[in-house]
Amino acid sequence: MLFNQGFLGTAAPFYIDFVTIYFAVFPLLMAFTIYLAVKRKYKEHFISQAFLLAISYYYYYYNCF
């Protein structure tokens, strides 16, 4: 499934398309977590940062090893 043709209309595999979309949205998600910290919503900030870290580590581990 991961090595089937992707959904962006290129010849790239599916996982490359998925990772491309994720890292295109990643800066917006980081800006949102910074916004939570500025608004002193520390619990939500911690949860969102932990979620982004877990997803990033998962993609790194899954695609590099």
PyMOL Python script that loads the backbone (N, CA, C, O; Angstrom):
from pymol import cmd

cmd.read_pdbstr("""\
ATOM      1  N   MET A   1       0.818  -1.192   0.000  1.00  0.00           N
ATOM      2  CA  MET A   1       0.000   0.000   0.000  1.00  0.00           C
ATOM      3  C   MET A   1       0.865   1.261   0.000  1.00  0.00           C
ATOM      4  O   MET A   1       0.569   2.216  -0.717  1.00  0.00           O
ATOM      5  N   LEU A   2       1.919   1.266   0.792  1.00  0.00           N
ATOM      6  CA  LEU A   2       2.743   2.466   0.895  1.00  0.00           C
ATOM      7  C   LEU A   2       3.488   2.774  -0.391  1.00  0.00           C
ATOM      8  O   LEU A   2       3.799   3.934  -0.664  1.00  0.00           O
ATOM      9  N   PHE A   3       3.779   1.748  -1.187  1.00  0.00           N
ATOM     10  CA  PHE A   3       4.556   1.971  -2.399  1.00  0.00           C
ATOM     11  C   PHE A   3       3.685   2.074  -3.640  1.00  0.00           C
ATOM     12  O   PHE A   3       4.206   2.129  -4.754  1.00  0.00           O
ATOM     13  N   ASN A   4       2.361   2.101  -3.469  1.00  0.00           N
ATOM     14  CA  ASN A   4       1.466   2.368  -4.589  1.00  0.00           C
ATOM     15  C   ASN A   4       1.610   3.823  -4.997  1.00  0.00           C
ATOM     16  O   ASN A   4       2.186   4.634  -4.271  1.00  0.00           O
ATOM     17  N   GLN A   5       1.080   4.141  -6.168  1.00  0.00           N
ATOM     18  CA  GLN A   5       1.151   5.525  -6.639  1.00  0.00           C
ATOM     19  C   GLN A   5       0.397   6.434  -5.681  1.00  0.00           C
ATOM     20  O   GLN A   5      -0.665   6.076  -5.172  1.00  0.00           O
ATOM     21  N   GLY A   6       0.953   7.601  -5.443  1.00  0.00           N
ATOM     22  CA  GLY A   6       0.380   8.552  -4.497  1.00  0.00           C
ATOM     23  C   GLY A   6      -0.866   9.239  -5.013  1.00  0.00           C
ATOM     24  O   GLY A   6      -1.308   9.002  -6.137  1.00  0.00           O
ATOM     25  N   PHE A   7      -1.423  10.095  -4.173  1.00  0.00           N
ATOM     26  CA  PHE A   7      -2.684  10.768  -4.477  1.00  0.00           C
ATOM     27  C   PHE A   7      -2.501  12.191  -4.979  1.00  0.00           C
ATOM     28  O   PHE A   7      -3.491  12.855  -5.286  1.00  0.00           O
ATOM     29  N   LEU A   8      -1.279  12.679  -5.074  1.00  0.00           N
ATOM     30  CA  LEU A   8      -1.049  14.046  -5.542  1.00  0.00           C
ATOM     31  C   LEU A   8      -0.896  14.141  -7.060  1.00  0.00           C
ATOM     32  O   LEU A   8      -0.664  15.227  -7.590  1.00  0.00           O
ATOM     33  N   GLY A   9      -1.023  13.029  -7.752  1.00  0.00           N
ATOM     34  CA  GLY A   9      -0.955  13.042  -9.205  1.00  0.00           C
ATOM     35  C   GLY A   9       0.447  12.947  -9.767  1.00  0.00           C
ATOM     36  O   GLY A   9       0.655  13.189 -10.956  1.00  0.00           O
ATOM     37  N   THR A  10       1.407  12.600  -8.936  1.00  0.00           N
ATOM     38  CA  THR A  10       2.775  12.417  -9.411  1.00  0.00           C
ATOM     39  C   THR A  10       3.107  10.936  -9.390  1.00  0.00           C
ATOM     40  O   THR A  10       2.273  10.113  -9.015  1.00  0.00           O
ATOM     41  N   ALA A  11       4.301  10.604  -9.785  1.00  0.00           N
ATOM     42  CA  ALA A  11       4.732   9.207  -9.769  1.00  0.00           C
ATOM     43  C   ALA A  11       5.311   8.800  -8.420  1.00  0.00           C
ATOM     44  O   ALA A  11       5.777   7.672  -8.262  1.00  0.00           O
ATOM     45  N   ALA A  12       5.287   9.695  -7.458  1.00  0.00           N
ATOM     46  CA  ALA A  12       5.840   9.406  -6.131  1.00  0.00           C
ATOM     47  C   ALA A  12       4.960   8.397  -5.391  1.00  0.00           C
ATOM     48  O   ALA A  12       3.753   8.339  -5.624  1.00  0.00           O
ATOM     49  N   PRO A  13       5.558   7.609  -4.506  1.00  0.00           N
ATOM     50  CA  PRO A  13       4.774   6.661  -3.712  1.00  0.00           C
ATOM     51  C   PRO A  13       3.818   7.372  -2.756  1.00  0.00           C
ATOM     52  O   PRO A  13       3.948   8.564  -2.478  1.00  0.00           O
ATOM     53  N   PHE A  14       2.867   6.602  -2.272  1.00  0.00           N
ATOM     54  CA  PHE A  14       1.839   7.130  -1.373  1.00  0.00           C
ATOM     55  C   PHE A  14       2.446   7.762  -0.128  1.00  0.00           C
ATOM     56  O   PHE A  14       2.036   8.851   0.273  1.00  0.00           O
ATOM     57  N   TYR A  15       3.414   7.094   0.486  1.00  0.00           N
ATOM     58  CA  TYR A  15       3.951   7.617   1.749  1.00  0.00           C
ATOM     59  C   TYR A  15       4.680   8.943   1.544  1.00  0.00           C
ATOM     60  O   TYR A  15       4.685   9.781   2.446  1.00  0.00           O
ATOM     61  N   ILE A  16       5.289   9.151   0.391  1.00  0.00           N
ATOM     62  CA  ILE A  16       5.948  10.434   0.122  1.00  0.00           C
ATOM     63  C   ILE A  16       4.905  11.538   0.016  1.00  0.00           C
ATOM     64  O   ILE A  16       5.118  12.639   0.525  1.00  0.00           O
ATOM     65  N   ASP A  17       3.781  11.260  -0.636  1.00  0.00           N
ATOM     66  CA  ASP A  17       2.706  12.254  -0.718  1.00  0.00           C
ATOM     67  C   ASP A  17       2.168  12.584   0.667  1.00  0.00           C
ATOM     68  O   ASP A  17       1.925  13.748   0.984  1.00  0.00           O
ATOM     69  N   PHE A  18       1.985  11.560   1.488  1.00  0.00           N
ATOM     70  CA  PHE A  18       1.450  11.762   2.833  1.00  0.00           C
ATOM     71  C   PHE A  18       2.413  12.589   3.688  1.00  0.00           C
ATOM     72  O   PHE A  18       1.988  13.505   4.392  1.00  0.00           O
ATOM     73  N   VAL A  19       3.686  12.273   3.628  1.00  0.00           N
ATOM     74  CA  VAL A  19       4.689  13.007   4.401  1.00  0.00           C
ATOM     75  C   VAL A  19       4.817  14.441   3.888  1.00  0.00           C
ATOM     76  O   VAL A  19       5.028  15.359   4.682  1.00  0.00           O
ATOM     77  N   THR A  20       4.695  14.647   2.593  1.00  0.00           N
ATOM     78  CA  THR A  20       4.747  15.993   2.022  1.00  0.00           C
ATOM     79  C   THR A  20       3.617  16.855   2.560  1.00  0.00           C
ATOM     80  O   THR A  20       3.837  18.007   2.935  1.00  0.00           O
ATOM     81  N   ILE A  21       2.422  16.310   2.600  1.00  0.00           N
ATOM     82  CA  ILE A  21       1.277  17.049   3.138  1.00  0.00           C
ATOM     83  C   ILE A  21       1.489  17.339   4.622  1.00  0.00           C
ATOM     84  O   ILE A  21       1.216  18.446   5.086  1.00  0.00           O
ATOM     85  N   TYR A  22       1.976  16.347   5.366  1.00  0.00           N
ATOM     86  CA  TYR A  22       2.189  16.540   6.802  1.00  0.00           C
ATOM     87  C   TYR A  22       3.181  17.671   7.064  1.00  0.00           C
ATOM     88  O   TYR A  22       2.925  18.544   7.893  1.00  0.00           O
ATOM     89  N   PHE A  23       4.303  17.657   6.363  1.00  0.00           N
ATOM     90  CA  PHE A  23       5.313  18.684   6.619  1.00  0.00           C
ATOM     91  C   PHE A  23       4.957  20.032   6.004  1.00  0.00           C
ATOM     92  O   PHE A  23       5.570  21.043   6.347  1.00  0.00           O
ATOM     93  N   ALA A  24       3.991  20.066   5.115  1.00  0.00           N
ATOM     94  CA  ALA A  24       3.476  21.355   4.643  1.00  0.00           C
ATOM     95  C   ALA A  24       2.572  21.987   5.696  1.00  0.00           C
ATOM     96  O   ALA A  24       2.525  23.211   5.821  1.00  0.00           O
ATOM     97  N   VAL A  25       1.855  21.159   6.453  1.00  0.00           N
ATOM     98  CA  VAL A  25       0.930  21.637   7.487  1.00  0.00           C
ATOM     99  C   VAL A  25       1.641  21.813   8.832  1.00  0.00           C
ATOM    100  O   VAL A  25       1.146  22.524   9.706  1.00  0.00           O
ATOM    101  N   PHE A  26       2.784  21.175   8.998  1.00  0.00           N
ATOM    102  CA  PHE A  26       3.508  21.184  10.267  1.00  0.00           C
ATOM    103  C   PHE A  26       3.790  22.588  10.807  1.00  0.00           C
ATOM    104  O   PHE A  26       3.580  22.808  12.000  1.00  0.00           O
ATOM    105  N   PRO A  27       4.253  23.551  10.005  1.00  0.00           N
ATOM    106  CA  PRO A  27       4.488  24.900  10.557  1.00  0.00           C
ATOM    107  C   PRO A  27       3.220  25.554  11.101  1.00  0.00           C
ATOM    108  O   PRO A  27       3.278  26.285  12.090  1.00  0.00           O
ATOM    109  N   LEU A  28       2.094  25.303  10.474  1.00  0.00           N
ATOM    110  CA  LEU A  28       0.828  25.843  10.984  1.00  0.00           C
ATOM    111  C   LEU A  28       0.475  25.224  12.333  1.00  0.00           C
ATOM    112  O   LEU A  28      -0.001  25.909  13.238  1.00  0.00           O
ATOM    113  N   LEU A  29       0.713  23.926  12.453  1.00  0.00           N
ATOM    114  CA  LEU A  29       0.451  23.258  13.728  1.00  0.00           C
ATOM    115  C   LEU A  29       1.392  23.769  14.819  1.00  0.00           C
ATOM    116  O   LEU A  29       0.980  23.944  15.966  1.00  0.00           O
ATOM    117  N   MET A  30       2.644  24.007  14.464  1.00  0.00           N
ATOM    118  CA  MET A  30       3.586  24.565  15.437  1.00  0.00           C
ATOM    119  C   MET A  30       3.170  25.972  15.856  1.00  0.00           C
ATOM    120  O   MET A  30       3.276  26.324  17.031  1.00  0.00           O
ATOM    121  N   ALA A  31       2.703  26.770  14.916  1.00  0.00           N
ATOM    122  CA  ALA A  31       2.232  28.120  15.245  1.00  0.00           C
ATOM    123  C   ALA A  31       1.046  28.051  16.195  1.00  0.00           C
ATOM    124  O   ALA A  31       0.920  28.878  17.098  1.00  0.00           O
ATOM    125  N   PHE A  32       0.177  27.066  15.993  1.00  0.00           N
ATOM    126  CA  PHE A  32      -0.966  26.901  16.885  1.00  0.00           C
ATOM    127  C   PHE A  32      -0.516  26.548  18.296  1.00  0.00           C
ATOM    128  O   PHE A  32      -1.071  27.065  19.265  1.00  0.00           O
ATOM    129  N   THR A  33       0.477  25.678  18.427  1.00  0.00           N
ATOM    130  CA  THR A  33       0.952  25.318  19.766  1.00  0.00           C
ATOM    131  C   THR A  33       1.639  26.499  20.447  1.00  0.00           C
ATOM    132  O   THR A  33       1.533  26.663  21.663  1.00  0.00           O
ATOM    133  N   ILE A  34       2.334  27.313  19.677  1.00  0.00           N
ATOM    134  CA  ILE A  34       2.935  28.526  20.247  1.00  0.00           C
ATOM    135  C   ILE A  34       1.848  29.477  20.712  1.00  0.00           C
ATOM    136  O   ILE A  34       1.970  30.100  21.767  1.00  0.00           O
ATOM    137  N   TYR A  35       0.790  29.592  19.932  1.00  0.00           N
ATOM    138  CA  TYR A  35      -0.350  30.430  20.309  1.00  0.00           C
ATOM    139  C   TYR A  35      -0.941  29.966  21.645  1.00  0.00           C
ATOM    140  O   TYR A  35      -1.286  30.789  22.492  1.00  0.00           O
ATOM    141  N   LEU A  36      -1.055  28.652  21.828  1.00  0.00           N
ATOM    142  CA  LEU A  36      -1.577  28.130  23.091  1.00  0.00           C
ATOM    143  C   LEU A  36      -0.675  28.512  24.263  1.00  0.00           C
ATOM    144  O   LEU A  36      -1.168  28.846  25.340  1.00  0.00           O
ATOM    145  N   ALA A  37       0.626  28.465  24.062  1.00  0.00           N
ATOM    146  CA  ALA A  37       1.553  28.837  25.134  1.00  0.00           C
ATOM    147  C   ALA A  37       1.448  30.321  25.460  1.00  0.00           C
ATOM    148  O   ALA A  37       1.504  30.705  26.628  1.00  0.00           O
ATOM    149  N   VAL A  38       1.296  31.151  24.444  1.00  0.00           N
ATOM    150  CA  VAL A  38       1.173  32.594  24.670  1.00  0.00           C
ATOM    151  C   VAL A  38      -0.101  32.906  25.447  1.00  0.00           C
ATOM    152  O   VAL A  38      -0.119  33.808  26.284  1.00  0.00           O
ATOM    153  N   LYS A  39      -1.164  32.158  25.166  1.00  0.00           N
ATOM    154  CA  LYS A  39      -2.439  32.362  25.861  1.00  0.00           C
ATOM    155  C   LYS A  39      -2.482  31.662  27.221  1.00  0.00           C
ATOM    156  O   LYS A  39      -3.533  31.593  27.858  1.00  0.00           O
ATOM    157  N   ARG A  40      -1.340  31.147  27.654  1.00  0.00           N
ATOM    158  CA  ARG A  40      -1.181  30.482  28.954  1.00  0.00           C
ATOM    159  C   ARG A  40      -2.083  29.252  29.126  1.00  0.00           C
ATOM    160  O   ARG A  40      -2.546  28.956  30.228  1.00  0.00           O
ATOM    161  N   LYS A  41      -2.315  28.560  28.042  1.00  0.00           N
ATOM    162  CA  LYS A  41      -3.037  27.284  28.078  1.00  0.00           C
ATOM    163  C   LYS A  41      -1.983  26.181  28.011  1.00  0.00           C
ATOM    164  O   LYS A  41      -1.819  25.500  26.999  1.00  0.00           O
ATOM    165  N   TYR A  42      -1.282  26.036  29.123  1.00  0.00           N
ATOM    166  CA  TYR A  42      -0.100  25.187  29.143  1.00  0.00           C
ATOM    167  C   TYR A  42      -0.419  23.704  28.983  1.00  0.00           C
ATOM    168  O   TYR A  42       0.355  22.974  28.362  1.00  0.00           O
ATOM    169  N   LYS A  43      -1.528  23.252  29.524  1.00  0.00           N
ATOM    170  CA  LYS A  43      -1.879  21.837  29.389  1.00  0.00           C
ATOM    171  C   LYS A  43      -2.153  21.495  27.925  1.00  0.00           C
ATOM    172  O   LYS A  43      -1.659  20.487  27.420  1.00  0.00           O
ATOM    173  N   GLU A  44      -2.935  22.329  27.245  1.00  0.00           N
ATOM    174  CA  GLU A  44      -3.223  22.103  25.835  1.00  0.00           C
ATOM    175  C   GLU A  44      -1.952  22.227  24.985  1.00  0.00           C
ATOM    176  O   GLU A  44      -1.759  21.491  24.018  1.00  0.00           O
ATOM    177  N   HIS A  45      -1.097  23.174  25.371  1.00  0.00           N
ATOM    178  CA  HIS A  45       0.174  23.354  24.672  1.00  0.00           C
ATOM    179  C   HIS A  45       1.028  22.092  24.802  1.00  0.00           C
ATOM    180  O   HIS A  45       1.591  21.618  23.814  1.00  0.00           O
ATOM    181  N   PHE A  46       1.124  21.556  25.998  1.00  0.00           N
ATOM    182  CA  PHE A  46       1.913  20.344  26.220  1.00  0.00           C
ATOM    183  C   PHE A  46       1.355  19.172  25.420  1.00  0.00           C
ATOM    184  O   PHE A  46       2.116  18.425  24.806  1.00  0.00           O
ATOM    185  N   ILE A  47       0.043  19.006  25.423  1.00  0.00           N
ATOM    186  CA  ILE A  47      -0.579  17.897  24.694  1.00  0.00           C
ATOM    187  C   ILE A  47      -0.322  18.025  23.196  1.00  0.00           C
ATOM    188  O   ILE A  47       0.023  17.045  22.536  1.00  0.00           O
ATOM    189  N   SER A  48      -0.487  19.224  22.665  1.00  0.00           N
ATOM    190  CA  SER A  48      -0.280  19.407  21.228  1.00  0.00           C
ATOM    191  C   SER A  48       1.190  19.222  20.847  1.00  0.00           C
ATOM    192  O   SER A  48       1.486  18.659  19.793  1.00  0.00           O
ATOM    193  N   GLN A  49       2.105  19.686  21.686  1.00  0.00           N
ATOM    194  CA  GLN A  49       3.529  19.483  21.413  1.00  0.00           C
ATOM    195  C   GLN A  49       3.887  17.998  21.477  1.00  0.00           C
ATOM    196  O   GLN A  49       4.642  17.505  20.639  1.00  0.00           O
ATOM    197  N   ALA A  50       3.355  17.298  22.454  1.00  0.00           N
ATOM    198  CA  ALA A  50       3.624  15.865  22.572  1.00  0.00           C
ATOM    199  C   ALA A  50       3.075  15.106  21.367  1.00  0.00           C
ATOM    200  O   ALA A  50       3.710  14.174  20.874  1.00  0.00           O
ATOM    201  N   PHE A  51       1.906  15.504  20.900  1.00  0.00           N
ATOM    202  CA  PHE A  51       1.307  14.872  19.726  1.00  0.00           C
ATOM    203  C   PHE A  51       2.179  15.093  18.487  1.00  0.00           C
ATOM    204  O   PHE A  51       2.444  14.149  17.742  1.00  0.00           O
ATOM    205  N   LEU A  52       2.621  16.321  18.265  1.00  0.00           N
ATOM    206  CA  LEU A  52       3.472  16.605  17.111  1.00  0.00           C
ATOM    207  C   LEU A  52       4.805  15.868  17.202  1.00  0.00           C
ATOM    208  O   LEU A  52       5.310  15.370  16.195  1.00  0.00           O
ATOM    209  N   LEU A  53       5.366  15.797  18.384  1.00  0.00           N
ATOM    210  CA  LEU A  53       6.618  15.076  18.570  1.00  0.00           C
ATOM    211  C   LEU A  53       6.437  13.587  18.280  1.00  0.00           C
ATOM    212  O   LEU A  53       7.265  12.982  17.599  1.00  0.00           O
ATOM    213  N   ALA A  54       5.370  13.004  18.788  1.00  0.00           N
ATOM    214  CA  ALA A  54       5.118  11.581  18.569  1.00  0.00           C
ATOM    215  C   ALA A  54       4.909  11.273  17.087  1.00  0.00           C
ATOM    216  O   ALA A  54       5.451  10.294  16.573  1.00  0.00           O
ATOM    217  N   ILE A  55       4.136  12.094  16.412  1.00  0.00           N
ATOM    218  CA  ILE A  55       3.897  11.879  14.984  1.00  0.00           C
ATOM    219  C   ILE A  55       5.190  12.049  14.189  1.00  0.00           C
ATOM    220  O   ILE A  55       5.462  11.268  13.277  1.00  0.00           O
ATOM    221  N   SER A  56       5.975  13.048  14.522  1.00  0.00           N
ATOM    222  CA  SER A  56       7.238  13.274  13.810  1.00  0.00           C
ATOM    223  C   SER A  56       8.213  12.119  14.026  1.00  0.00           C
ATOM    224  O   SER A  56       8.856  11.666  13.079  1.00  0.00           O
ATOM    225  N   TYR A  57       8.326  11.644  15.257  1.00  0.00           N
ATOM    226  CA  TYR A  57       9.194  10.501  15.520  1.00  0.00           C
ATOM    227  C   TYR A  57       8.701   9.256  14.800  1.00  0.00           C
ATOM    228  O   TYR A  57       9.502   8.479  14.279  1.00  0.00           O
ATOM    229  N   TYR A  58       7.400   9.065  14.768  1.00  0.00           N
ATOM    230  CA  TYR A  58       6.841   7.907  14.070  1.00  0.00           C
ATOM    231  C   TYR A  58       7.210   7.951  12.591  1.00  0.00           C
ATOM    232  O   TYR A  58       7.672   6.949  12.046  1.00  0.00           O
ATOM    233  N   TYR A  59       7.017   9.090  11.932  1.00  0.00           N
ATOM    234  CA  TYR A  59       7.358   9.203  10.512  1.00  0.00           C
ATOM    235  C   TYR A  59       8.846   9.002  10.288  1.00  0.00           C
ATOM    236  O   TYR A  59       9.244   8.331   9.335  1.00  0.00           O
ATOM    237  N   TYR A  60       9.668   9.573  11.152  1.00  0.00           N
ATOM    238  CA  TYR A  60      11.109   9.411  11.010  1.00  0.00           C
ATOM    239  C   TYR A  60      11.506   7.944  11.146  1.00  0.00           C
ATOM    240  O   TYR A  60      12.243   7.419  10.311  1.00  0.00           O
ATOM    241  N   TYR A  61      11.028   7.292  12.181  1.00  0.00           N
ATOM    242  CA  TYR A  61      11.385   5.899  12.419  1.00  0.00           C
ATOM    243  C   TYR A  61      10.845   5.004  11.318  1.00  0.00           C
ATOM    244  O   TYR A  61      11.546   4.111  10.843  1.00  0.00           O
ATOM    245  N   TYR A  62       9.606   5.234  10.910  1.00  0.00           N
ATOM    246  CA  TYR A  62       8.956   4.376   9.924  1.00  0.00           C
ATOM    247  C   TYR A  62       9.608   4.511   8.554  1.00  0.00           C
ATOM    248  O   TYR A  62       9.710   3.523   7.828  1.00  0.00           O
ATOM    249  N   ASN A  63      10.049   5.703   8.185  1.00  0.00           N
ATOM    250  CA  ASN A  63      10.603   5.918   6.853  1.00  0.00           C
ATOM    251  C   ASN A  63      12.113   5.746   6.789  1.00  0.00           C
ATOM    252  O   ASN A  63      12.658   5.572   5.700  1.00  0.00           O
ATOM    253  N   CYS A  64      12.799   5.790   7.916  1.00  0.00           N
ATOM    254  CA  CYS A  64      14.257   5.692   7.885  1.00  0.00           C
ATOM    255  C   CYS A  64      14.779   4.310   8.234  1.00  0.00           C
ATOM    256  O   CYS A  64      15.914   3.983   7.886  1.00  0.00           O
ATOM    257  N   PHE A  65      13.999   3.498   8.902  1.00  0.00           N
ATOM    258  CA  PHE A  65      14.506   2.186   9.315  1.00  0.00           C
ATOM    259  C   PHE A  65      13.715   1.064   8.732  1.00  0.00           C
ATOM    260  O   PHE A  65      14.018  -0.102   8.986  1.00  0.00           O
TER     261      PHE A  65
END
""", "prot")
cmd.dss("prot")
cmd.show_as("cartoon", "prot")
cmd.util.cbc("prot")
cmd.orient("prot")
